[in-house]
């Protein structure tokens, strides 16, 4: 399928004609941070698979910089038939945002925050919780651009364990990363289509009650290997294993 090695800039909607203007925060980043010049190439994307390769025709600096663009090619990247949603337990400090960043760069199709029992961060309802969710969403957006992705994984509203169990029942496969599990991720039969959930617990681990609830909903506890990974890195490693074992990297 078509891809891009040019830097990606996100827009709400791709322009219909042969010419385009990039403005706002994306233009400010292109001009003041990347210092892009006329004649260089970039990719516009709506974050939902549609993209356009462009050449910079002119740079308009100033307080509100803008780029005049000429569109050379339009293309669309379909969603993968096997989608992977990372269920990430809330983590303290910046470890949650690091988990989102690494999972996005590794190809997660969606991210579902989980209010696990042992999560130190709570994300209570209200302004503070909304602010924390916005940070995860901003992190996913930035990581998708860094990885040259034209799909930005949505970060959904957080769920509790009963809500997660409901999501498990609707998935084609749900895998709970658990260091003590007997089953290895490399040995599990994987579907070719549908949604796979990868559940990552908090730093303190998943409780026995949570594990029992998820197993009752149909989830399978699995381990990645002989070492214990941090909550911030586990999903990215699991995504790599799934990419190698399925058609997601084709």
C-alpha positions in Angstrom: 0.0 0.0 0.0 1.2 3.6 -0.5 3.2 5.1 2.4 5.2 8.2 3.2 8.7 9.0 4.3 7.9 12.8 4.4 7.0 14.5 7.6 3.3 14.3 8.3 1.1 17.2 9.3 -2.5 16.7 10.4 -5.5 18.6 9.1 -9.2 18.3 9.8 -10.0 17.7 6.1 -7.9 17.3 3.0 -8.4 20.1 0.5 -10.3 19.2 -2.7 -8.2 21.0 -5.2 -4.6 20.9 -6.4 -3.5 23.7 -4.1 -3.6 23.8 -0.3 -2.6 26.1 2.6 -1.3 24.8 5.9 -1.8 27.2 8.8 -2.3 27.2 12.5 -0.2 25.2 14.9 0.9 22.7 12.2 2.3 25.5 10.1 4.0 27.0 13.1 5.7 23.7 13.8 6.8 23.4 10.1 8.2 26.9 9.9 9.7 27.5 13.4 10.7 24.0 14.5 11.4 22.1 11.4 12.4 25.2 9.4 10.9 23.9 6.2 11.6 25.8 3.0 10.0 26.1 -0.5 10.7 23.0 -2.6 10.6 20.6 0.3 8.0 17.9 0.6 5.5 17.0 3.3 2.4 14.9 3.7 -1.0 16.1 4.8 -3.3 13.6 6.5 -6.7 13.7 8.2 -5.6 11.1 10.7 -8.1 8.7 9.4 -6.2 7.1 6.5 -6.5 9.8 3.8 -3.3 11.6 2.8 -1.8 13.8 0.2 1.9 14.2 -0.7 2.7 17.9 -1.3 5.5 20.2 -2.3 5.9 23.5 -0.5 5.4 26.3 -3.1 6.0 29.2 -0.7 6.5 29.9 3.0 4.8 32.8 4.7 6.6 33.5 8.0 5.5 35.9 10.7 3.3 35.7 13.8 0.8 33.5 12.0 2.9 31.5 9.5 1.5 29.5 6.7 2.7 27.3 3.9 1.4 27.3 0.3 1.3 23.8 -1.0 0.9 22.0 -4.3 -0.6 18.5 -4.1 1.2 15.9 -6.1 -0.5 12.7 -5.1 -3.5 11.6 -3.1 -3.9 8.2 -1.5 -5.8 6.3 1.1 -4.5 3.7 3.5 -7.3 1.3 4.5 -7.7 0.2 8.1 -6.0 -3.2 8.8 -8.4 -6.2 8.8 -6.9 -7.2 12.1 -7.1 -4.2 14.5 -5.3 -4.0 17.8 -6.7 -2.0 20.7 -4.3 -1.5 23.6 -6.0 -1.4 27.0 -3.6 0.6 29.1 -4.0 0.8 32.9 -3.6 4.3 34.2 0.0 4.8 35.4 1.6 7.4 37.6 3.6 10.4 36.3 4.5 10.3 32.7 4.6 6.5 32.3 1.1 6.4 31.0 2.0 9.0 28.3 5.1 7.0 27.5 3.0 3.9 27.1 0.7 5.7 24.7 3.7 7.1 22.7 5.4 3.7 22.3 2.2 1.8 21.5 1.2 4.4 18.9 4.7 4.2 17.2 4.4 0.4 17.3 1.1 0.5 15.4 -1.8 0.4 17.9 -5.1 1.1 16.2 -6.9 2.4 19.4 -6.1 3.0 23.0 -8.5 2.4 25.9 -7.5 3.7 29.3 -8.3 1.4 32.2 -9.0 2.3 35.8 -7.4 -0.7 37.3 -7.6 -1.4 41.0 -3.9 -0.9 41.6 -3.6 2.2 39.4 -2.1 5.0 41.4 -3.4 7.6 38.9 -7.2 7.7 39.2 -8.5 10.1 36.5 -11.6 11.1 38.5 -14.5 12.5 36.6 -14.4 16.2 35.9 -11.9 18.7 34.7 -8.8 16.9 36.0 -9.8 13.6 34.3 -10.6 15.4 31.1 -7.2 17.1 31.2 -5.4 13.8 31.7 -7.3 12.2 28.8 -6.4 15.2 26.6 -2.7 14.6 27.4 -2.9 11.0 26.2 -4.8 12.1 23.1 -2.2 14.7 22.3 0.6 12.2 22.9 -1.0 9.7 20.4 -1.3 12.5 17.8 2.3 13.5 18.2 3.6 9.9 18.1 1.6 9.1 15.0 3.2 12.1 13.2 6.6 11.0 14.4 6.0 7.5 13.1 4.8 8.8 9.7 1.4 7.3 10.3 -1.7 8.5 8.5 -4.0 6.9 11.1 -4.0 8.5 14.5 -5.3 6.0 17.1 -8.2 7.3 19.1 -7.8 7.4 22.9 -11.2 6.5 24.3 -12.8 7.5 27.6 -11.5 5.4 30.5 -13.3 2.3 31.6 -13.5 0.4 34.9 -13.1 -3.4 35.1 -16.8 -4.2 34.3 -16.6 -1.9 31.3 -13.4 -3.6 30.2 -15.1 -7.0 30.6 -17.8 -5.8 28.2 -15.2 -4.8 25.7 -13.6 -8.2 26.0 -16.8 -10.0 25.1 -17.1 -8.0 21.9 -13.6 -8.6 20.6 -12.4 -11.4 18.4 -9.6 -12.0 20.9 -8.5 -10.5 24.2 -5.0 -11.1 25.7 -4.1 -10.1 29.2 -0.3 -9.6 29.6 0.5 -11.5 32.8 4.0 -12.5 33.8 2.9 -15.6 35.6 0.7 -16.9 32.8 1.5 -20.4 31.4 0.4 -19.5 27.8 2.9 -17.7 25.7 1.8 -15.0 23.2 3.8 -16.7 20.5 1.7 -19.9 20.9 -1.8 -18.3 20.9 -4.0 -18.8 17.8 -4.7 -15.4 16.3 -7.6 -14.3 14.2 -7.1 -12.9 10.7 -9.8 -10.2 11.0 -11.6 -8.4 13.8 -10.3 -6.7 16.9 -7.6 -7.9 19.3 -7.4 -6.4 22.8 -4.0 -6.3 24.5 -4.6 -5.6 28.2 -1.7 -4.1 30.1 -1.9 -3.8 33.9 -0.6 -1.1 36.2 2.8 -1.1 37.9 1.4 -3.0 40.8 0.0 -5.7 38.6 -3.5 -7.0 37.9 -5.4 -8.3 40.9 -6.7 -11.9 41.1 -10.3 -10.6 41.1 -9.6 -8.5 38.0 -8.0 -11.4 36.2 -10.9 -13.7 37.1 -13.4 -11.2 35.8 -11.5 -10.8 32.5 -11.1 -14.6 32.1 -14.8 -15.1 32.7 -15.4 -12.6 29.9 -13.2 -14.7 27.5 -9.8 -13.1 27.9 -6.6 -15.2 27.8 -3.7 -14.4 30.1 -0.4 -14.7 28.2 3.2 -13.8 28.9 5.6 -12.3 26.4 8.9 -13.9 27.5 11.2 -14.6 30.4 11.6 -10.9 31.6 9.2 -8.6 33.4 8.4 -5.4 31.4 7.2 -2.1 32.7 3.6 -1.0 32.1 5.0 1.6 29.7 6.8 -0.8 27.4 4.7 -4.0 27.5 2.2 -3.0 24.8 4.8 -2.0 22.3 6.6 -5.3 22.7 3.3 -7.2 22.3 2.5 -5.2 19.2 5.8 -6.2 17.7 5.1 -9.8 18.3 1.6 -9.5 16.7 3.1 -7.7 13.7 5.5 -10.5 13.1 2.9 -13.2 13.5 0.1 -11.7 11.4 -0.3 -9.8 8.1 -0.2 -6.4 9.9 3.4 -5.8 8.8 2.8 -6.9 5.2 
